[in-house]
Amino acid sequence: MMTEFENNAIEVMLTAGISEEHIQRQKKAFIKAAELEDYYDPVADNEGPSKEIPVQKISGIKGKEKLAGESVYDLFMGVTGECDTEKIKEHLHSLQKNGLAFQQAFYSGDFNLEPVHQLQFNYYQEDDCYILQEQGLHRLVAAKMFDAPYLSGVVTVYELNEANKKLYAEYISLKELLRLTDMKGMTLDLFREKNNF
C-alpha cells in the first residue's frame, strides 16, 4: 500500500514528464557498498570539477554502507528513513514549479561546485563507476528518480592496485570462513598486519 507522500510524488513526477517505467525501474536500482577504496589508489594531481558525471555510473555512497542494497525508490520515498524527507520535498516542489528540463540542468549546474554545497566523488577507472563521498544523498537520489543524465561535483580519480585487490579478495574469503566458524574480530587492517602488507 502506498503512502500519501508516495502517491503525490509519483503524480508530480508523471505530470513533469518522467515515465512510469522509469519510476518503477528505480525499485530495482540498488545502492552498492563502497568497498572499492580498499583496493584502489588515488591518481596524483587528478582532482577537479566536472559537470558531466553520468548519474547511471554513480553506484554507491561512502559512509552510508548500511544503505547497500536499498533501492533508489525506497530512499526517495522515505521508506528507509535515511533520506531527508524535507529536502526530497524541496526537489519535488522545484520539479513541479520549474519543470523537468530545469531540474535536470540544476543537477549538473554550478550549485554542486560551490564550496557550501559541493559534492565530492571518487571515480574508479577500472570499474568505471563513481562513489559519492558522504554528503548529498538527497541530491543523488532525486537526480536518479528524475532521470537526470548528469550530476556535477569535484572528482578524484583512482586506479586499481592489483596487489590490494588480491589481498582484499583473500580477506573477504577469510572473513566469510570466520563467520561460518563463528570466530570474530578479524578486520582488514589486522589481516594486512598479519600478512605483512
N, C-alpha and C positions, 0 to 999 in steps of 0.2 A: 504494500500500500504506500502510495506516495504522499509526502508531506505537502502542506500548503506552499511552503517555500519552493519545493521541487517543482510543483505544478506551475507556479508563477515564473520561475526561472526558465523552464522549458518553453513557456508561452513567449517570453521576451526573446529568447534565442531564435525560435521559429519565426517570429514576426520580423526579426532583424535579417533573416535570410540564411540562418545556419540550418542545415538539413537535419531531419530527424535521424537519418542514417549516421551522420557524424556524431550526433549526441549519443546515440546508442553505442557506437564504437568505443566511446570513452569509458564504458563499463568494462571493456576488455583491454584497455590501455593501462598498464600497471607501472608503478614506480619501482625501480630496481634498487638493490643495495649498492652503495657507493664503495665497493671493495677494491676498485681499480688502483687506488692510490698506493696500495700495498706492493704493487709490482711495476709502477711507473716512476720515472724520474722527470723533474721539470727540465725543459729545454732552456738553456741560459739565454737571457735577454730576449725572451719571446713572450711578452705580455703586452697587451694593448686593447684599445676599444674596438668593438665590432658592432655593426648594426645588422648583420646578416647571420645570426646564429640560428640554424634551422631548428624550429621548435620540435619537429619529429625526432631529432637526434639528441634531445635533452632527455636523458633516461633516468636520472637519479638526483638525490639531494643529500649533500654531505651534512652530517649532524642530525639527520632525520631518518636514521636507519630503521626505526620502528615503522616507518611508512612503507618499507619494502613490501611489495605485494598488494598494496592498496591501489584501487582504481582511481583514475583522474576524476571520473564521475562522482564517486563517493566522497572524495576530498572536496570537490566543488560544492556538492550538495550538503556538506556538513555532517555526513553520516559518521565519519571517523572522529569528529571533534578536533581535528588537527589544524584546519584552515580557519582563519579569522573570518567568521560569517559576515561581520560588518564590512570588511574590505571586499569580500565577494559581492555583497550588495552594491557597493560603490561601482564595481566593474559592470554589474548588470544595469545600474542606473545610467552609467555613461554609454553603454551599448544602446540602451533604449532612447536616450536623449540625442546622441551624436551619430548613431548608425554603425554598421559593421565595418565599413571601409576605414572610418576614423579610428575605431577601436583597434583594429589590426595594425594600422600605421602607428598608433600610440606605443604598442609593444616593441616596435623596432626603432622608436624615436630616441631623442636626446635625454628623456626623463630618466631612463635606466643608467645613463652615463654620468648623471650629476652626482657629486660626492655623497649627498644625503640619501639618495635613492639608488645608488649604484648596485647593480647585480654583478656578482663575480662568478665566473665559470672556469672550470678546468676542461681542456679538450684533450682527449686521449687518442693519439694519432692512429695506432694500430686497430683499436676497437671502433674508431670513427664515431665517438659519442662525446657528449658534454655532460658534466655533473655540476649542478647549481651548488654554490658554496654557501650554505646556511640560510641566508636571507632572501626573501622574495617568493616564498612558496605560493602565496595567493596570486601573484602576477603570473607565475609559470602555469598554475592550474587554470586560471582564466584564459590565458593565451592558448592553451591546448583545447579548452572547451569551445573557444570562439574561433577555432581553426585558423589562428594567426600563422602565417608562413615563417615569420622571423621574430626573434627577440633580441634586443640589444643588451650589451654588457661588456665587462672587461674580461678578456680571455687569456688564460695562461696555458701554454701548450706543454704537453707531457709526452715523453717517448717511452716505449716499452723497455723494461730491464728484464731480459730473458732469465738471468740467474734468479732474480727475486720472484719471477712468475713461477719458476720451477719450485722454489722454496715454499712459496705460498700454496701451491697445489699439494705439496707434501704435508704442510701444516694442516690444511683442510682435511686431508685424508686421515692424519693422525688425530685430529680433533674429533672426527666422526667415530673413529675407533675408540677413543677415550669415552665418548658419550655412550657408546654401546656397552662399554665395560664399566660405566658409571664412575670413572675417575674424573676428578675436577681440577681446575687451577691452571691448565695449560693456556698460555697466551702466546700471541705471535712473537712478542719481544722475548719471552722466556725460551721459546723454540729457537729463535735466532741465536740467542746466547748459548744454548746447549749445543748448537751446531757450529759455533764459532763464526757467525756471519756478522 
